[in-house]
Amino acid sequence: MELSIFQITWFILWGFLWGVYFMLDGFVLGLGFMSRFLAKNDTEKRVLINTVGPVWDGNEVWLVTAGGATFAAFPTTYALMFSNLYTALLLLLFALIVRGVSFEFRGKIDGAPWRAGWDTAITISSFLPALLFGVAFGNIFEGIPMRNDFTTATFAYEGGLLSLLNPYGLLTGVLFVMLFAVHGSLYAAIKTTGELSDRAAAMASRLWLPLLVVAVAFLAYTYPATKLYDNYLNSAALLAIPLIAVGSLLMLKVSASTGRLHRAFTFSCLTIAFVCFTGVAGLFPNLIPSSIDAGSNLTIYNSSSSLYTLRIMTVVALIFVPIVIAYKIWVYRIFRSRITNEDVLGDSEAY
Amino acid sequence: MDALMLSRIQFAVTCMFHFIFVPLTLGISVMIAWMETRYVMTGDEMWLRMTKFWGKLFLINFALGVVTGITMEFQFGMNWAEYSRYVGDIFGAPLAIEATVAFFLESVFIGLWIFGWNKVSKRVHAISIWLVAIATNLSGLVILLANGWMQHPVGFVLRNNRAEMVDFLAVLTNPYGLIKFGHQLLSGYTVAAFFVMGISAWHLLRKNEIDLFKRSFRQAAIFGLVAAILVALLGDMHSVEVARTQPAKFAAMESIWETKKGVGMNLLLLPDVTAECNLVEKFCVPNMISMLAFHDPNAEIKGLKDIPKDERPPVLPVFASFRTMVGLGTFFILASLLAVFLSFKGNIESQRLFLKLLVFSIPLPYIANQLGWVVAEVGRQPWIVYGVLKTSDAVSRNVSGIQVAVSLAGFTLLYTTLGIIDIYLLFKYARKGPETDISELIHLQGRA
């Protein structure tokens, strides 16, 4: 009984960490692959990169924390998630590595070919994680082909290299790309000035309708492709989560068209977090279902750490997560002003 | 080659590459924090110029350290799924704690430090680099406690088909991990000290910015001397711990084949692994190894022959790495002692030969760090968790050799490219020297 309370607590925290990660890195990734279309010259590109300069690393740590929390709280899920999805995670890893150094290296040498090279690197290494996270989570929502025996601790993956690239997985990938594209454009709009800001706002508005179409297709296809709706049919209160997601997506457009871009960005944050929460709440009590055998589902009950470890980790999380959130908000406030051309041209530390 | 061997090579490659960047970060962050503190306290602009110059090199180095660190976390699950499942109840906790407690602090305040020159006061700016330094050192502590547990597992029981934690305090206070952390931390400080001394020496040889580089040199020399001496002391404590808890590793480090009492140390030694003996044993210091290992000249040391063959680590790499590391460590003490002495004599810029030696010594502490890890990790084989889980039982069973071969090739290619670019940039900015005009920066700071 007590164990299951902690298992549920960690399930919620697990979903929370992923949601916050997508919300925060979502705009860095989105801005990364959209900067090609938003910026007209090198200075504007630098302005865009510098809008995420102080925060991208801190945002990426949410991924490391989500991974670490999976390891600490649900080690069996961690082990099978990362090994079954080996190739996808490898590509993700390469992309995240390249993205991080691109920001750092791009401005270190003057020269058009050098910068153009890193610009291409930023585009690809930002686009790929957006797509891959979507594909990976789409596959998690629908289940992956694994056969697990928990009493003897034998685990088998029956998927091939390309089995993740199924229609539903790909659709979720496109959904993530679209969400992050709008999110990143809105972030660019509220963090820059003049033409660049206007262009980014216009881009976000233009991409909204395609995003809506993809989102509707995703919600519809989720019904035949996954069992996510079962939980919602069983307890209607949970429907608040997808309703907030959909409501935020609509409010995003309303706010953007009336020129209230900060509000639109806030709704974009909510949309992304609650799309993630929608999927996670639908999974409960599974972390990763099996697509071939219900008994092989990785659940919070058969893959969690011991009560002792969960208790310790709960104490750690209760103390440190609020502290982290507090100083992150403080630093975001310090960097709340918009970045101008003069800022990047006059600062030797700028990217 | 099978997935096991390839996964081991991949772990070694990615870990060693990651560890080119980590030790410098550990030490230089502290040195830069000190420089900036001196600037805030004295208002002397030379300290600020030092902060900026060394800070630039720190950041170029830091970027690769951060991104290659993610690989380490992913890899436990990707390539070592059985390990992760079997010991995740214990090993997952420090990784999650490291992210929550250290990585957030480090990443948020490094952002503030890089971009916040004109956003926060001088004092807050200096505090932010201290927080970065504390966070990197803290993450070292947590990860070495995790590694310490793999070396000398404590505070757990085997049940439910896995190892479960029953005593978190024992994991946190594991002397193996704590001593190793101290040894590692100070090795990182040594890397940073020789890095700063070496680059300062390069500029002093060219008579660039003599005052600034003399000051950098002196700070690094003192830092390096203290660190190098403490590395050796903690290394001695660490080997006592190894002798007590990991007799097979200890025997391999010293290439001891026969169990004996009062074992002496041969200054010249050449092991013959197939014949299970030493070909050459010369210049013996009597009872030295017994003394070092147990602080008792007559203590018995277990020989490799009394350890089952399938539980012995590869002797040659462990022995050779250990000897070389100790030799380098001795050199660091002597070189930094001389550096402190000459630095206080005041005419370091005219000691051209010594300065040249220091330029070429920059890679040596890096090598010593890597060798130390070879001793630690190869010496633990065939175990991944000493006495609990073998490396061969820890590998992912659902990942094929081809997958790992492809990923290993990918990592090698990517890391080689990034490594070359990073080292090129380090060279470029190290040679360029400090900015001469910082009036703009001071003006900006005044507005904060």
Contacts between the chains, C-beta under 8 A, distances in Angstrom:
chain1	res1	chain2	res2	distance
A	50	B	115	7.7
A	53	B	111	7.1
A	53	B	114	7.1
A	53	B	115	5.5
A	54	B	111	3.7
A	54	B	112	6.6
A	54	B	114	6.9
A	54	B	115	4.2
A	54	B	116	7.2
A	55	B	111	5.9
A	56	B	111	8.0
A	57	B	66	6.4
A	57	B	107	4.0
A	57	B	108	8.0
A	57	B	110	6.5
A	57	B	111	6.1
A	58	B	104	6.5
A	58	B	107	4.2
A	58	B	108	4.3
A	58	B	111	5.9
A	60	B	70	7.7
A	60	B	107	7.3
A	61	B	99	6.2
A	61	B	103	4.6
A	61	B	104	5.2
A	61	B	107	5.0
A	63	B	70	7.6
A	64	B	69	8.0
A	64	B	70	6.3
A	64	B	73	6.0
A	64	B	99	4.6
A	64	B	103	5.8
A	65	B	96	7.0
A	65	B	99	4.2
A	65	B	100	5.8
A	65	B	103	7.4
A	65	B	104	7.5
A	67	B	73	5.4
A	67	B	74	7.0
A	67	B	77	7.7
A	67	B	99	7.8
A	68	B	73	6.7
A	68	B	92	7.0
A	68	B	95	4.5
A	68	B	96	3.6
A	68	B	97	7.8
A	68	B	98	7.0
A	68	B	99	4.3
A	68	B	100	7.4
A	69	B	96	5.2
A	70	B	92	8.0
A	71	B	73	7.7
A	71	B	76	7.1
A	71	B	77	7.0
A	71	B	84	6.6
A	71	B	88	5.7
A	71	B	91	7.6
A	71	B	92	3.6
A	71	B	95	5.4
A	71	B	96	6.4
A	72	B	88	7.3
A	72	B	92	3.5
A	72	B	93	4.8
A	72	B	95	6.7
A	72	B	96	3.8
A	72	B	97	7.9
A	73	B	92	7.3
A	73	B	96	7.7
A	75	B	84	5.8
A	75	B	85	5.6
A	75	B	87	7.9
A	75	B	88	2.2
A	75	B	89	6.1
A	75	B	92	5.3
A	75	B	162	7.9
A	76	B	85	5.0
A	76	B	88	7.3
A	78	B	76	8.0
A	78	B	77	5.1
A	78	B	84	5.7
A	78	B	85	8.0
A	78	B	88	6.2
A	78	B	92	6.8
A	79	B	77	5.5
A	79	B	81	3.9
A	79	B	82	7.2
A	79	B	83	8.0
A	79	B	84	4.0
A	79	B	85	4.1
A	79	B	88	6.8
A	79	B	396	7.7
A	80	B	81	6.5
A	80	B	85	7.7
A	80	B	398	7.6
A	81	B	77	6.6
A	82	B	74	6.2
A	82	B	76	7.6
A	82	B	77	2.6
A	82	B	78	4.6
A	82	B	81	6.9
A	82	B	84	7.6
A	83	B	77	6.2
A	83	B	78	5.7
A	83	B	79	7.4
A	83	B	81	3.8
A	83	B	396	4.0
A	83	B	398	5.3
A	83	B	399	5.4
A	84	B	398	6.0
A	86	B	78	5.4
A	86	B	396	7.6
A	86	B	399	5.1
A	86	B	403	5.5
A	86	B	407	7.5
A	87	B	403	6.3
A	87	B	406	8.0
A	87	B	407	7.9
A	89	B	74	5.9
A	89	B	78	5.9
A	90	B	78	7.2
A	90	B	407	5.0
A	90	B	410	6.8
A	93	B	70	6.4
A	93	B	71	5.9
A	93	B	74	5.4
A	94	B	410	6.4
A	94	B	414	6.0
A	96	B	67	6.8
A	96	B	70	6.0
A	97	B	67	4.3
A	97	B	68	6.7
A	97	B	70	7.0
A	97	B	71	7.2
A	97	B	414	6.8
A	97	B	418	7.4
A	98	B	414	7.5
A	100	B	63	6.4
A	100	B	66	6.3
A	100	B	67	4.0
A	101	B	63	5.4
A	101	B	64	6.4
A	101	B	67	5.9
A	101	B	418	6.0
A	101	B	421	7.7
A	101	B	422	7.7
A	104	B	59	7.1
A	104	B	60	7.2
A	104	B	63	3.8
A	105	B	63	7.4
A	105	B	421	6.4
A	105	B	425	6.8
A	108	B	60	7.1
A	108	B	425	5.3
A	108	B	428	7.8
A	108	B	429	7.7
A	109	B	425	7.5
A	109	B	428	7.5
A	146	B	398	8.0
A	152	B	161	7.9
A	153	B	85	7.1
A	153	B	161	4.6
A	153	B	162	7.7
A	155	B	81	7.8
A	155	B	397	7.1
A	155	B	398	6.5
A	156	B	397	7.9
A	156	B	398	6.5
A	157	B	398	4.1
A	161	B	403	8.0
A	305	B	88	6.7
A	305	B	89	4.6
A	305	B	92	6.8
A	305	B	164	7.9
A	306	B	89	5.3
A	306	B	160	7.9
A	306	B	164	4.6
A	306	B	165	6.7
A	308	B	164	7.2
A	308	B	165	5.8
A	308	B	166	6.3
A	308	B	168	7.6
A	309	B	89	5.1
A	309	B	90	7.3
A	309	B	92	7.7
A	309	B	93	6.0
A	309	B	164	7.4
A	309	B	165	5.1
A	309	B	168	8.0
A	312	B	93	6.5
A	312	B	165	7.8
A	312	B	168	5.2
A	313	B	93	6.0
A	313	B	96	6.3
A	316	B	93	7.9
A	316	B	96	7.4
A	316	B	97	5.7
A	316	B	100	6.4
A	316	B	101	7.6
A	317	B	100	6.9
A	320	B	100	4.6
A	320	B	101	5.6
A	321	B	100	6.7
A	324	B	100	6.7
A	324	B	104	4.5
A	324	B	105	7.9
A	324	B	108	7.9
A	327	B	104	8.0
A	327	B	105	7.8
A	327	B	108	6.1
A	328	B	104	7.4
A	328	B	108	5.8
A	331	B	108	5.3
A	331	B	109	7.7
A	331	B	111	6.7
A	331	B	112	5.4
A	334	B	112	6.7
A	334	B	116	6.5
A	334	B	119	5.1
A	334	B	120	6.3
A	335	B	111	7.9
A	335	B	115	6.7
A	335	B	116	7.7
A	335	B	119	6.8
A	346	B	440	7.2
A	347	B	117	7.8
A	347	B	118	7.9
A	347	B	444	7.9
A	348	B	435	7.0
A	348	B	440	7.9
A	348	B	441	7.6
A	349	B	114	5.6
A	349	B	115	6.5
A	349	B	117	6.4
A	350	B	115	7.6
